[in-house]
């Protein structure tokens, strides 16, 4: 049984990927410092899979702690989610984002190469493309100057990994996600940001649940059909499955280069207003929303060309926007009270 380290494994995408890994027969070790997650997620994962993952509360910015962990644990591969991830917040707190997202990555890679652990999956982002010249966005789209410190940490992260593969036996895949949403069908795990949500869907569900008074839509003057920004919303369960496929590609030496990148999205763009209207349709809940100024760091439109992931990984998004939004709402309902 292969032992896989999942950093940030109690977070939104991390927890869904841990479940998928366990269901595929992998042994999972989680590192998470609970900076944007809660320890209760560990019990929820266990209740879904009937397997309790090994867990370490460890801050990956602590170089000594990272070194000690790798010295004491035999690992076959790493899926690296641990990072701060809010575009708007990163504009306000650039140094925190650079420290957290870059230092932790470097320390993990240093210990992987020192301990000859060669399989690495990186949680990257479509933000590396900035505002792309052409839509849909392919993996060959130019990497533009980042629109936010968060996006820049993903660009720099990919460069660090690529440079490391050139001088070591490291094999790595960067998965460039578009916008992950939804929750596990069990409604036991989902997106639960600490504090005020920075992402659209938790804000939508919290507004529908009466936790937030109203939803702010950032900008209605974008050059899009309805004036609101367009994104490619992908169900987190589809996303988790892609990580398992990518990991197996590395473990089976099926990768075609030491460093590969794949777009993960549905291939379809939906505007913020379309998402709100779809949510209202599938849940029967009316949302109280208002338009406010655009948010710094946000782009007009981004959706994926997933041809390469479809062909090379044999993966494609299967769940619909309706299904994703309904699952997010069912998850929200478990949190009330």
N, C-alpha and C positions, 0 to 999 in steps of 0.2 A: 504494500500500500504506500503510495507516494505521499510525502508529507509536505504540505504547502503552507507557507506563511502568508497571511492576508493582513497587511497593515491597514489601519482604518476599518477593520472588519466588523465593527459595530455601527458603522455609518449606514447611510441610505443604500448606496450601491453595494458597499462591502458586505452588508448583512445578507442581501439577496444572493450575492455570489458565494458566500460561505454556505448557505443552504444548498445551492446548486452543486457546489463541490462535494459536500457530504453525500448528497443524493447520487453522485457519480462514483462514490467509493473512495474519495480522497480523505486523508487525515488532515485536519485543519488546525493551524495554530493562529490565533488572533493577537495582534498588537493594536491597542487603541488607548489613547490617553484621555478619552471621554471629554475632549474639548468641544465636540459638537455631536455627542451621542450620549446614551445612558447605559448603565450596566444591565438594566432590565432586558435589553435587546438580547443578551446572552441566553437568558431563560426562554425568550420567545423563539430563538433559533432552535434551542434544544427541544422545545415542545413541538416544533414542526418536523424535525428530523429524527427525534428520539436519540440524538447523539450530542453530548455536550462538548463543544470545541475547547481545546486548551486556550486559556486566555492570560495575557500579560498586560498589566497596566504600565505602560512604558512610554516615555516621551522620546520620540526619535531624534529630537534636537540634542539629546544627551548622548554624546559620542561614546562615552565610557559604558553607559547602559546598553547601547546597541552592540558594542564589541562583546560585552559579557553575554548577552543573549545569544549571539551567533556562535560563540565559543562553546555554549552549553546545549545547543540544539542542532540536530542534524536535519537539514531542510533540503528538499529536492527542487523547490521553485518558490518564487515570490510574486505575489500580485500586490502592487503598490497603489493603494488608494489614499493613504494618509496625506492630507493636504487641506489647507483652507480654500474655500471654493466660491466665494461670493464676489462677483465682478464689482458691484458698487462699493462694497466694503473695502476691497483691495485698493481702490482709488484713494480712499481715506486713510488706509493703514498700509502703505506700501512696504515698509521695513518689516512689519510682522509677517506679511505674505512672503517676502523673499527669504526671511530666516526660516519660517516653517516649511515652505514648499521646496526650497533648494537645499538647505542644510540637511534635512532629514533624508532626502534622496541621495545625496553624496555619501552620507554615513552608511546607509543601507548598501549602496553599491560597493563601497570600500570593503565592507565585511563579506559581501557575496564573493567578490573576486579573491579576497584573502582566503576564504574557506572553499573556493572552487565550486560555488553554487552558480550554475550557468543559465538558469531559465528565469526570465524576468518579464512580467507583463506590467506595462505602465498605463495608469489611468490618465489619458491625455484628453484633449478637448478640441472641439471645432473652433474655439476662440483663437487657436494658432493661425487660422486663416485671416483673421480680422474681417473687414468687409470685402468679401471676395468679388473679383471682377465679373465672374460668370457663375450662374446658378443652373443646375445644382453643382455643388462643390465636389471636385474629385481630389484624390490624394496628391495629384500633381499640381494642384493650385498653388500659386506662389505664397510663401509665408510672409505676410505683410507685417510692418511694424505693429506691435500689439496695441490694442485699444485700451488695455488695462494692465496693471501689475499682475493680476491673476493670469491673464492670457500670456503675459510675458514669462511667468514662471513655468507655464506648460511648454512654451517654445524653448526656453533655456533647458528645461528638464529633458526634452527630447534630444537636444544637442549634446548634453552631458552623457546621456545613455549611448548615443551613436558613437561619440568619441571613445567611450569605454569599450564598446564592442570591437573597435579597431585594434586595441592593444591588449585584449584579453580573450578568454574563451566564452565570454558572455554572449548569450543569444537573447534578443529582446524584441518584443512586439509592443508598439504604442497603439492603443485603441483610442481613436479620436471620437469621443461621444458627441452627439448633438444634445438634445435636451431630455434627460431621463425623467420620467414621471411614473405615477402609478404605485401600486403596492402588491404584496404577495396575495395570492387568492385566499389564503387562510385569514387575511386581515390581521395577522399577528405582528407583521413587520411592515414598515412603510417609511415615508419621509417625515422625520420629526425634528425640525431645526430647533435649536435652543434659542429662545428669545424671539424677536420679530423675524418672520421668514424673509429671506432675500430672493427666493424663487417664487414663480407665479403660482404653481399649483397648491402648495401649502397655504398660501395667502387666500386662494380661492376657497379651499375647503374650510379654513378657519373663519372666513367671512360667512360662508353658508351656515356654519355651525353656531354663528353668533358670538364667536370669540373676538373677532375684529368687526368694527362698526361698518367699515367700507373698504373696498378694494381700490387701490390706486393703479391706474393704467398709465404707464410712463410714455407719454407721447401719443398724439393722434394726428400728427402731421407728417408721418413718414410717407415716402413715395411708394405706398402699397395700396391694394384695392380698397381697403377700408381705413387707411391711415395709421393702423397699428402695426407694430413690429411682427415679422414673420419668423417662426422657428420650426425646427423639425423635432416633434415630440415623440420620444421612443419609450415604450414600456420597459420598466426596469427589469422585469423578468426576462424579456428578450435580450436585454443588455447582459444580464448575468450569464445567460447561456453562451453568449459570444466569448466571454472570458474563459469558459471551460474549453471551448473548441480551440481557442488561441493557445491555451496552456498545453493541450494535448499535441498541438502542432509542434511546439518546442520540444516537449518530452520525447516525441517520436522522431525528432530530427527531420521534420517535413518542411521546415522553413526554407525559403529560397535565398535569404540573405541574413546576415548576422543581426541586422536591424530592419524591421518591417513596420509599416504603418497601415492601419485600416480605418476607414470611416465607419462608424456605427450610427445609423439613423434609419428612418423609414423611407427616405427618399421623397417625402412629401412635406411641404411647408404649410403651416397653419398660422393665421394671425392670432394675436391675443384675443381679439373680439370673437373670432371663430371658436377658440377654446372655451371662452366664457359661455357662448351660446350653446355649444355642445354639452358643457357641464350642466347647464340649466335643463337641457332636453333630457339627458339620461338620468338626472336625479330628481327633476321636478322642483328644484329649489331655485328661487329667483335671487340674483346677486345684486347687492347694492354697490355700485362702482362709480368712480369719477375719473376724469382725465386730468393728469397733472403733467408738469414739464418732463421732457425727456430726461433719462438718467445718464450721467456721464459714463462713458465706457461701453454703452450699448450700441449695437449696429442695427441696420435696417432689416436685413433678411439673411437667413442662413438655412439651407437644407442640403442634405447629403446626396451625392451620387454613390450608391452602395454597390456598384457593379463588381468592384474588386473583392470586397468582403463576401459577396454572394458567390463569386466564382472560386476564389482561393480558399475561403474558410468553409464554404458550403453552408453559410449562415444567411438567414434573412429575417427581418422583423416580421412577426406573425400576428401580434396582437394590435387591435385597432385603438384609435384615439378614444372612442366610446368606452371600450373595455378598460383602458388605462384610467380614465377619469372616474368611472364608476368604482373601480377598485380603490382609488385614492379616497373617494367619499366613504366607502365602507370602512376603510382604515380610520379615517377621521372620526367616524361614529363610535369606534371602540375607545377613543381617547376622551370622550366627553364625560364629565362628572368626576 
